[in-house]
């Protein structure tokens, strides 16, 4: 029978009969596996709704506890998993895990970051390192890895929320921390998954602000000639700021097609691969006649480099600092409506395309989004009448057959 002791603990030294099963289904467990129990004071702990806690010794012989198991079966399964893993671990492996577990998050990150070869290019790698330097290390960087639990991670997220960090940035910081902790857990540093049950931040993008056509006309007329061409490319082709800054006359591959091959990176201020693309990959976007004329007119009036680039700063490519200076000057002279910024000119392209019935799948491809979900979340409100419009169009055909 189940032996209930202090803290409603149930011993596993001999065997247990999980609640709700017949005696013939009792599960034999080895000596030294540990125990499971409830910390509540209910009269019948095996029938109350409170969760089980397990107590065991890990591969290093250290006594540990984990909680959150809804029934005896779940607790026993976890104890069995730990027991088998402990038996497989040699003393050398256990010692290596112990040493890693004594490292702090900050110490582990110093060796972990250089190993992220797939994400250490350009802004992704810079941002990843920045997340640890600015948000993670100052708050929990001194914590030893073997002391990190789901509660620690949740407290960290609560701290970010209290500091007023935006949800989108919270999510990026969480992903960085979660990647490191997942790597450590897979190496056996922690006995339990430190991300188990953690609710990651949910990012709900704010509704985008789209400038009026009249404002765009005035902005192009008022802006510096380099900034004006950048705005034309954003509203006409849907290019990102950095992609527009890398405009090249040689990328006009047809009268109505522009090939986007690179960007001027916001951090390095140099030419770089496209966002969400591998080195050498490109995408092609519609080239309205007005945009093509603007590119050719700029080339005639201001010239191009030997390689065909049009926008140039004092020391090389037309970089983000060059852009910021000119944008500040433009917005001071021509104040935009609330919420409108430089990136809003790109939003105008999406609005223009969707309002003319162009499929959102095509718009997502032209804008270079990682997935159509990004396009849909950002611009869904620009299609408020799509269901009603579809019902009317479908009804026209149905009248002839129904």
Phi, psi and omega in degrees: 000162178291130180259108181267127178240206178301147184060025180056030183287142179247121183286144178245018185296327184249291175196166177228153173245100182306139181303135177094356178250159179285164181296333181290344181260014179303142184255122180283127179238145184285155177294137178093004179291328182124206182208162173229151185196172173242145182267001180283171180248026180295149181295323180236082185300331181289346182244353181281163184278358183291153184278155180273151172243143176246150179232133186202171173251131182278187184298338179267002179085006181274132180285131183225163177227147173224143180235172176106019181263124191286335179211177183294323180301314181297320179295317180293319179300318180292319177298320178296317179299315180295318182297314180297317180297321180295321180293327181282337186281124176283162178303324181293317179295317180299321180291321178296319178295321180297317180295319177296321180296336179280347177287149175276167178301318181296318179294316181294323181297329181297327178265336182283318183302313180297340180278352181274067187298329184284344186232019182259014177272139171050226190292328183299312179293320178296316180294320180299312178296324180294322179301319179288318183292319188268317186254312190283305185299317180297336184262309183230014182298333182275357181286136175289143184302320184287359178254000182278124179235169176306326179295321178298316180295317180295321177297322178297316179295322176298323180295318178299318180297317181295331179282353179084018178292132182299152183299321179298317179289323176304316182297318179295319178294318179299317180299321178296311179296317181298322179297317179294313182295324178296320178297316180294319180296319180294336176274002177083015182293320178252147178285330181237151180295117183289354179254004183299119176078001181286131179270111181289155180299142178259128182258119176244101183299142178289154179297132184287149177261130184243125181290148177289153180302322181297320179293320181298317178302312180295322181295317180296323179288326185274332187288158169305149187301328179286315178296324180299317179294322178299317179297318179301317181292327180286315182283332184267328183240353179076022182286150171288164180307307183297326178291321178293325180293339180262020182304137185221130182297334181286349180273001172278097186268351175201168181300335183234019181225129174244133181261119180268115186245339184198178179219161169268113188292140184290335182263315183275341182062022179237167178295138183213169178294165180287154175295138180064020178230152175278166178304129178091347179281154181215174171220156181245139184232158177297142179242094178301151183302322180297324179289316179301316179298320180295320179296312182293322179295319179297317180298321180292320186277324187241351178081172179223162177287174178299330180271358176098001180285143184257315186268122182226142175262183181297330185240016180146219181302153177290098190269176180298319176300322176300316181295313183302318180300313182289323179295316179301319179294318180295311184291335176288320180282331183224078185303129179276170175289163184303133177091345182277128176226190181300320183292343180295336178295327176290323178298328179299321179302313180297316179300315181297317182293313184291324180291342178260016173080012177288131183304141182295335177296320178291318179300317179299319181293315182294324182278353176075028179289150181296324178209161180293340178299322179297314180297316183295315181297322185282322190241013180302323183291347178280355180238049185295334183259015186296321181290315179297317179298319179296319181298320180293314182295319179294324182295328181299320178283324184294330181300331182278345185240342183258000000 
